[in-house]
């Protein structure tokens, strides 16, 4: 999983620039205000339970433990879509 952290509190306009970099092919990883990591697992803890929001959905509270499960999802593509255009 890709993890992105800011080395300082970003103002709204700088945060928007970082997120635009995510959508523009990953240029955010070259931003000096961003620390980029990859991990197989992640644990989030806080002194008090904090609400977790993923992609605009409230999904629960801390603590959170997440682990990648390689090949856990099988994707089927119809034959006509698998051929190059």
C-alpha positions in Angstrom: 0.0 0.0 0.0 1.1 3.5 -0.7 1.4 5.9 2.3 1.7 9.6 2.0 2.6 11.9 4.9 3.1 15.6 5.0 6.2 16.8 6.9 4.3 19.9 8.0 0.7 21.2 8.2 -0.3 22.1 4.7 -2.6 25.0 3.8 -5.6 24.2 1.7 -4.0 25.3 -1.6 -0.8 23.2 -1.0 -2.9 20.2 0.0 -4.8 20.5 -3.2 -1.5 20.6 -5.2 -0.4 17.4 -3.5 -3.7 15.6 -4.3 -3.4 16.9 -7.9 0.0 15.2 -8.1 -1.6 11.9 -7.0 -4.0 12.2 -10.0 -1.3 13.4 -12.4 0.7 10.2 -12.5 2.3 10.3 -9.1 4.2 13.6 -9.2 3.3 14.1 -5.5 6.2 11.8 -4.5 8.7 14.5 -5.7 7.0 17.2 -3.5 9.4 18.3 -0.8 6.5 18.6 1.7 5.6 14.9 1.2 7.1 11.7 2.6 6.1 8.7 0.5 6.4 5.1 1.8 5.2 1.7 0.7 4.2 -1.0 3.2 2.6 -4.4 3.5 0.9 -3.5 6.7 -0.1 -0.5 8.7 -1.2 0.2 12.3 -2.9 3.5 13.2 -3.2 4.4 16.9 -4.2 7.5 18.7 -4.4 8.5 22.4 -8.2 8.8 22.0 -10.3 7.0 19.4 -10.4 9.0 16.2 -12.9 8.7 13.3 -11.5 7.1 10.2 -12.6 8.3 6.8 -11.6 6.6 3.6 -12.7 8.1 0.3 -15.4 10.1 1.9 -16.8 7.2 3.9 -16.7 7.0 7.7 -15.4 3.4 8.3 -14.8 3.2 12.0 -12.4 4.4 14.7 -8.8 3.9 15.7 -7.0 1.7 16.4 -6.8 0.3 12.8 -4.7 -2.6 11.7 -4.5 -3.2 7.9 -2.6 -5.9 6.1 -2.3 -6.4 2.3 -3.5 -9.8 1.1 -1.7 -10.5 -2.2 -4.0 -12.2 -4.8 -7.0 -12.0 -2.4 -9.3 -10.6 -5.2 -9.8 -12.3 -8.5 -10.7 -10.1 -11.5 -12.4 -11.5 -14.6 -12.3 -9.6 -17.8 -14.5 -10.6 -20.8 -12.5 -11.8 -23.8 -13.5 -8.9 -26.0 -12.1 -6.5 -23.5 -8.8 -8.4 -23.0 -7.8 -7.9 -26.7 -5.7 -4.8 -27.5 -7.6 -2.1 -29.3 
